[in-house]
Amino acid sequence: MTQHVPHIIGLLEEAGRRIMEVYDGGAEAADVQWKEDDSPLTLADKRSHDYLIDELSALNHQIPIMSEESVQLPFSERKTWGQYWCLDPLDGTKEFIKRNGQFTINLALMEDAKPVLGFIHVPVSGHTFWAALGNGAHHYDGAETRRIQSNRKSSEWIAVGSGSHGTEEELAVLGGYPVTETRKAGSALKFCLIAQGKADIYYRHGPTMEWDTAAGHILVREAGATFEFSGGSERNYNKESLLNPSFLVRIQHP
């Protein structure tokens, strides 16, 4: 599937443009609906979802797609999937509504319930971060691609946290590491910051879903950082419940 990376990046760029049309559209951007779980849904979510579902299906109609905005199939059917796409067509909808630009599109190809190819596209900048299992992590700025690597240091770590969340437990966990600075970032941008060496640790206790983390999971791993879910389960994706446990992303000591 790595041979399709340029094409997939092109799909994400087009989905990003459709998101930005709404973002820059004034009244349309302010039109927010609320789902049953009290999470927001905008026209941008819908446009990105519809476009990517169609295009990924056209790329290979035999690969199922799990999207945040789809009706989720029962585990009895999903557990038979050997391969599937895990998609968040607009991660950071709250940041989109706040108009701070910190939102992304997350896409991961999953095999045996593990991410093997991941993309995080940033609509505001047009940049794409991507990683393939065994092939490293990369940053495409719209013109050229370069390899990226997480830091390896033993002091002066920069912690990154959500712009919309943050708990005392997170502060307590970070207290066990040499953190000297904390920065805020929305959506999956936190994974990108660690993968490119601009941050060193990220702990999340609050609720996230599998499509929030799958692409970031392989991105930081391929960049040389670690990603650990609490509980030590061998199956972290395509579970009966798609809700994630707490997780910790951090750089490795030299």
C-alpha positions in Angstrom: 0.0 0.0 0.0 3.0 2.4 0.4 3.0 2.8 -3.4 -0.3 4.7 -2.9 1.2 7.2 -0.4 1.3 10.1 -2.9 -2.2 9.5 -4.1 -3.5 9.2 -0.5 -1.8 12.5 0.4 -3.5 14.1 -2.5 -6.9 12.8 -1.3 -6.2 14.3 2.2 -5.2 17.6 0.6 -8.5 17.7 -1.3 -10.4 16.8 1.9 -8.5 19.5 3.7 -9.5 22.1 1.0 -13.1 21.1 1.5 -12.7 21.6 5.2 -11.1 25.0 4.7 -13.9 26.1 2.4 -16.3 25.7 5.4 -13.8 27.2 7.8 -13.5 30.3 5.7 -17.2 30.4 4.9 -18.5 32.4 7.8 -21.9 31.3 8.7 -21.4 27.7 7.5 -18.5 27.3 9.9 -20.6 28.4 12.8 -23.3 25.8 12.0 -22.8 23.1 14.7 -24.9 20.0 15.5 -24.4 17.9 18.6 -24.2 14.1 18.6 -25.6 11.8 21.2 -22.2 11.7 23.0 -22.3 15.6 23.2 -19.4 15.9 20.7 -19.8 18.6 18.0 -20.4 17.9 14.3 -20.0 20.5 11.6 -20.5 20.7 7.8 -16.7 20.4 7.5 -16.8 17.0 9.2 -19.5 15.8 6.9 -17.8 17.0 3.7 -14.5 15.5 4.6 -16.1 12.2 5.6 -18.2 11.9 2.4 -15.3 12.7 0.1 -12.8 10.4 1.8 -15.2 7.5 2.1 -15.9 7.6 -1.6 -12.3 7.9 -2.6 -10.9 5.3 -0.2 -13.6 2.9 -1.4 -12.6 3.6 -5.0 -9.0 2.9 -4.2 -9.8 -0.6 -2.9 -13.5 -1.4 -2.3 -12.5 -4.6 -0.4 -11.0 -2.7 2.5 -13.6 -1.7 5.1 -13.6 1.9 6.5 -14.2 2.7 10.1 -14.9 6.5 10.3 -15.9 8.6 13.3 -18.9 9.8 11.3 -20.1 6.3 10.2 -22.5 4.1 12.0 -20.3 1.6 13.7 -20.8 -2.1 12.9 -21.1 -4.6 15.7 -17.9 -6.2 17.0 -19.1 -9.6 15.8 -18.7 -8.3 12.2 -15.7 -6.0 12.8 -13.6 -8.7 14.5 -13.3 -10.6 11.2 -11.5 -7.6 9.5 -7.9 -8.4 8.7 -7.4 -5.0 7.2 -9.4 -1.8 7.4 -9.0 2.0 7.3 -9.4 4.0 10.5 -10.5 7.5 9.8 -11.2 10.7 11.6 -12.3 13.1 8.9 -11.9 16.1 11.2 -10.0 15.6 14.5 -10.3 18.6 16.7 -13.8 19.8 15.8 -13.8 21.9 19.0 -10.7 23.6 17.8 -12.3 24.1 14.4 -15.2 25.8 16.1 -12.9 28.0 18.2 -11.2 28.9 14.9 -7.6 28.4 16.2 -6.5 26.3 13.3 -5.5 23.3 15.4 -7.4 20.5 13.7 -6.4 17.6 11.5 -7.5 14.7 9.3 -6.3 11.4 10.7 -6.1 8.2 8.6 -4.5 4.9 9.3 -4.4 1.6 7.5 -4.9 -1.2 10.1 -3.7 -4.8 9.7 -4.5 -7.4 12.4 -5.8 -4.5 14.6 -2.5 -2.6 14.4 -1.6 0.6 12.4 0.8 -0.1 9.6 0.4 3.1 7.6 -0.7 6.5 9.1 -1.4 10.0 7.9 -2.1 13.2 9.8 -3.0 16.1 7.5 -3.2 19.7 8.7 -5.7 21.6 6.6 -4.6 25.1 7.7 -1.0 24.6 6.5 -1.6 21.9 3.9 1.2 19.8 5.5 1.0 16.1 5.9 2.8 13.9 8.4 2.9 10.2 7.5 4.6 6.9 8.5 4.8 3.4 7.2 5.7 0.4 9.3 9.5 -0.1 9.0 9.9 2.9 6.8 10.2 5.7 9.2 8.2 8.9 9.8 8.0 11.8 7.3 6.8 15.3 6.9 5.5 16.6 3.5 5.2 20.4 3.3 3.4 20.5 0.0 6.6 20.6 -2.0 9.1 18.1 -0.6 9.2 15.2 1.9 11.8 14.9 4.6 12.4 12.2 7.3 11.6 13.3 10.8 12.9 11.9 14.1 11.9 12.4 17.8 14.3 13.7 20.3 16.6 11.6 22.5 17.6 13.6 25.6 17.6 13.1 29.3 16.6 16.6 30.6 14.5 19.7 29.8 11.6 17.8 28.3 8.7 19.7 26.7 5.3 18.3 27.5 2.4 18.8 25.1 -1.2 18.7 26.1 -4.6 19.4 24.7 -6.0 22.8 24.3 -9.4 21.6 25.3 -8.6 19.1 28.1 -6.1 18.7 31.0 -6.4 16.9 34.3 -4.6 16.8 37.7 -3.7 13.1 36.9 -1.9 14.3 33.7 0.1 16.7 35.8 1.0 14.0 38.3 2.2 11.6 35.5 4.3 14.3 33.9 5.9 15.0 37.3 7.7 11.7 37.0 9.7 12.9 34.0 12.2 15.8 33.5 9.6 18.2 32.2 10.5 21.9 32.3 8.0 23.3 29.9 4.4 22.6 28.8 2.8 23.6 25.6 -0.8 23.3 24.4 -1.9 21.9 21.1 -5.2 20.6 19.7 -6.1 17.4 17.9 -3.5 15.0 16.6 -1.0 17.9 16.2 0.5 16.7 19.6 1.8 13.5 17.9 3.3 15.6 15.1 5.1 17.8 17.5 6.7 14.8 19.2 7.5 13.1 15.9 9.4 16.1 14.6 11.3 16.8 17.9 9.3 19.9 19.0 7.9 18.2 22.1 8.9 15.2 24.2 6.0 13.8 26.2 2.2 13.6 26.0 0.0 11.9 28.5 -3.8 11.6 28.0 -6.2 10.4 30.6 -9.4 11.8 29.2 -11.6 10.0 26.6 -10.4 9.4 23.1 -11.5 7.0 20.4 -9.4 4.7 18.2 -9.6 7.0 15.2 -8.0 9.8 17.4 -4.8 7.8 18.0 -4.2 5.2 15.2 -2.4 7.4 12.8 -0.5 9.2 15.6 0.5 5.8 17.1 2.5 4.7 14.1 3.8 8.2 13.4 5.5 8.6 16.8 6.7 4.9 16.9 8.3 5.3 13.5 9.9 8.6 14.6 11.6 6.7 17.5 9.3 7.6 20.4 7.2 5.2 22.4 3.4 4.9 22.6 1.9 2.9 25.5 -1.7 2.3 26.4 -2.5 1.7 30.1 -3.5 -1.8 31.0 -1.1 -3.5 28.7 -3.7 -5.1 26.5 -2.4 -6.9 23.4 -5.4 -5.7 21.4 -5.5 -1.9 21.3 -7.6 -1.4 18.2 -10.8 -2.8 16.7 -11.9 -3.7 20.2 -15.5 -4.4 21.2 -15.5 -0.8 22.7 -13.7 1.7 20.4 -13.0 3.9 23.4 -9.2 4.1 24.3 -7.7 3.7 27.7 -5.3 6.3 29.0 -2.0 6.5 27.0 1.5 7.9 27.3 3.7 9.0 24.4 7.3 9.9 25.2 10.7 10.1 23.7 13.4 7.5 24.5 16.3 8.3 26.7 19.7 8.4 24.9 
